[in-house]
Amino acid sequence: MADRHNRDVDRQPAPLPEPLPAPTVDSHAHLEIITDTAPNSSEVGEILKQAKSVGVDRVMQVGYSAEQSRWCVEAAEFWNESVLAAVALHPNEAPIVENLEKDLKVIEELANHPRVRAIGETGLDYFRTPPELRKRQQEAFKWHIELAKKTKKALVIHDRDSHEDVLSVLREVGAPDKTIFHCFSGDVEMAKTCIDRGYILSFAGTMTFKNAPQLRDAVKLVPIDQLLVETDSPFLAPMPHRGSLNTPANIATIVRAIAEERGDDLAFLATSLGSNAERLFGSFSNSITNE
């Protein structure tokens, strides 16, 4: 997990893209990896300011460990007009933590916070997890699914090299009403299955990569009300800046790419994606104020 979540300090951010004609939401980011600072730091504020300058005025900050999920909640409390939180143990984290029961208890407690609007990222990852640990990973995934249903919050799924088992587990235990495939990585047939089941598909900078024609084919099929966009910052910067440090501002580049593939009006698409995020996560603004 350390390699997965340590920031590469040598990478430079991509240049700011042209602003969108309407505001929208980055539905999945890891701001703490970009900055390696406190949730209320000026560095986090600058990232949010830059994103807002190009039309990305709201960010879902997503959890992957007990400690980092606390960071997510604190960020959502402080930046209470523009940041919401999701909390979970990442599927690569759950099989290897020293005290799984203790960490899951932390996630359960955090899940009840009013600024936490999703349980994630959870799911299955067979790329990094060896076969002998996959049963433990699957059980953790099921636990998070039940937590999402109990708290009536969205489920944010990480799915890498595990498409069939993710879909099978969701069918076995029953998917929450709001189930989101973060950084969708399947093909057209998987997209059709997810669409039929009512799942939400979120597309990242990967859909701009030259070696991902299946994602460009899939994004064309998704009904507008089942579509989200994300950066997965600081990873997966879109073309033509692949390899750069990714930030929420790059949503503007990804939305343009999606609009081109789908033939959507850019302002309509940006507005729709923002509306979808608020339908799934609720309003980004509430009564919590900065201390």
Secondary structure, 3 states (H helix, E strand, C coil): CHHHHCCCCCCCECCCCCCCCCCEEEEEECHHHHHCCCCCCHHHHHHHHHHHHCCEEEEEEECCCHHHHHHHHHHHHHCCCCEEEEECCCCCCCCCCCCHHHHHHHHHHHHCCCCEEEEEEEEEECCCCCHHHHHHHHHHHHHHHHHHHHHCCEEEEEEECCHHHHHHHHHHHCCCCCEEECCCCCCHHHHHHHHHHCCEEEECHHHHCCCCHHHHHHHHHCCHHHEEECCCECCCCCCCCCCCECCHHHHHHHHHHHHHHHCCCHHHHHHHHHHHHHHHHCCCCCCCCCC
